[in-house]
Amino acid sequence: MLQEELDKFKMWEKLHFDVLFVGYDWFNAPSWKEMEAKFNEVGVRVIYFPYTKGTSSTILNETLKKLRGEIEK
């Protein structure tokens, strides 16, 4: 699934999720402090994933796409 919208709050308005996972590099970033406050108002918990040395999000994403049949194996 391609990311349809960069504005996570707009996606919440569409999907109404309860938890949002983002990379730890956004923790305490001014833009995310504002975003987290907006999510807090609607009851969404923001969880920051720590950086994991040796783990490639690109490889993880490609593997998930293969498992879902979105790309050829």
Contacts in CASP RR format, 6 or more apart in sequence:
PFRMAT RR
TARGET T0000
AUTHOR 0000-0000-0000
METHOD contacts of the structure
MODEL  1
MLQEELDKFKMWEKLHFDVLFVGYDWFNAPSWKEMEAKFNEVGVRVIYFP
YTKGTSSTILNETLKKLRGEIEK
1 70 0 8 1.000
4 11 0 8 1.000
5 11 0 8 1.000
5 14 0 8 1.000
8 20 0 8 1.000
8 22 0 8 1.000
8 35 0 8 1.000
8 39 0 8 1.000
9 35 0 8 1.000
9 38 0 8 1.000
9 39 0 8 1.000
11 17 0 8 1.000
12 20 0 8 1.000
12 39 0 8 1.000
12 42 0 8 1.000
12 44 0 8 1.000
17 44 0 8 1.000
18 43 0 8 1.000
18 44 0 8 1.000
18 45 0 8 1.000
19 44 0 8 1.000
19 45 0 8 1.000
19 46 0 8 1.000
19 47 0 8 1.000
20 39 0 8 1.000
20 44 0 8 1.000
20 45 0 8 1.000
20 46 0 8 1.000
20 47 0 8 1.000
21 47 0 8 1.000
21 48 0 8 1.000
21 49 0 8 1.000
22 32 0 8 1.000
22 46 0 8 1.000
22 47 0 8 1.000
22 48 0 8 1.000
22 49 0 8 1.000
23 48 0 8 1.000
23 49 0 8 1.000
23 50 0 8 1.000
23 51 0 8 1.000
24 48 0 8 1.000
24 49 0 8 1.000
24 50 0 8 1.000
24 51 0 8 1.000
25 51 0 8 1.000
26 32 0 8 1.000
26 48 0 8 1.000
27 48 0 8 1.000
32 46 0 8 1.000
35 46 0 8 1.000
36 46 0 8 1.000
39 45 0 8 1.000
39 46 0 8 1.000
62 71 0 8 1.000
65 71 0 8 1.000
66 72 0 8 1.000
66 73 0 8 1.000
END
